Amino acid sequence: MIAAALTDRGLVRNQNQDTVFCSVEPVGVLPDLYMVADGMGGHKAGDYCSRMLVERILAEVRGAKSGAPLRVLRRAILEANRSLYEESLRNDDLSGMGSTLTAAVSDGESLTVFNVGDSRLYVLDAEEMIPRQVTRDHSYVEEMVLAGRMKRGSEIYNRNKNIITRAIGIGEHVDIDAFEVDLLPETIILLCTDGLSNMLSDAEIGRILRAHTDPDETVEALIDAANARGGSDNISAVVLMSSGKEAAV
């Protein structure tokens, strides 16, 4: 696999509260690791929370000398959540801070995804033009859609998309969703924050993913497109491709 990550403040926000991590090389007992985190909180709490979340996960993973990789990563996320929540109770400046997290690790044949919040992971398989969202948004509007009380894409849906119902650091315990994706030849993986997915449609994201063979060019093109739409939020993307991917434009 080849991969790249990029985060951008966007055109409206004063600071970037997103954090990304991307490594195709082993990280501790993990064969690789990819993460996007979108912080929330007043002052600099959101920036701090997403950055410390990624750093503490990495510290936990690198400190584990043995263990099944997926158990190690899940335990690292839980420990990072606990430490961030306890820190928010001790420091008024960090009170109420939280962060989304989408993290993925692969074994070459499949990708396991851990998700909290509304940052997403998409998969685009060979011959497909529109990527498939693997993660489920932990958001007020998606819960209303599942309950049959709101229509996805409606005015009220779009107005309330930023209300999330699950995040890292807001409680002593956190529920983590897990998903598994088969890595087929030509599969493209995208992890992103809502600053990208709220600006571009899935079809538009798919066209950009198909238009490039280099992950660095792809993440730049995704962020440029989101900024061209107004860049109303921080924008982050991590793209994974098979090294032999050919353009399908």
Phi, psi and omega in degrees: 000147169241149187207161176207154179224147178206141175229148185218143181293336187085190187254355187242315185289149180280336180219163179259115180260009176268152173222139179234157174214141183210120176215119174276351177267161180301143174237104187060232180276355180277141179289335177192178179194137180224134182215144165230139180222137182238107185279158176218152180139154181290170180054237178250018185295322180294315176300314181297316185295313181294321181292314180291327177301309180295316181296320182286326173298314180298318180297317179295316181296315181291336179277348180278118183276341180203174179121155177297131185308316183291324176293322178298315181293317179298316179296322179295320178295316180296320180291320177296320177299313182299314184292323179291320179296314180297324178293323180293333178284333182272337187236114182300328180294339182254004182300132179083004180290155178195174180202145167283168173205130165234121183231142182222146177219141184238158174245015181096330180250333179215162180237129175256133186240132172249135188219133172222121179102207186243014168287146193241161166234127177248152174235133175235107180273169181304140178076349178275150178247337179247122183291153179261128176282121181272314181287159175248127181296129172269079185223157179302314185293323179290326175295323177292323177296314180297329179277358180076020184252003180204148179260129179297132180090356179288170181299315181292327176297308182296329182287337185242017184296337185277359181271109180260153185250357179212136180204159174282137171093357183262355178206164182296326179239154178219140175272131182245124173280147178230140181223154176234135183235130174286134178265099180271163175304136179076007178295136174243134180245136175232125167254136182206158173270171185288349174295339174267307186292337176278342182266329185239144174286162178300322179296319178294319176300317180299319180297321179291318178299324180282338187278352186228147177252353182248126182300323179298316178295325183292313181294325176296317181294321178298314181290321176300320181293319179295321177292326178295336177273358178129340177049048187284353180217170171296147187232127179222144179212140170234127183239132176242136178223152169291143187294342181260014183300135175250151181295144177230063187265000000 
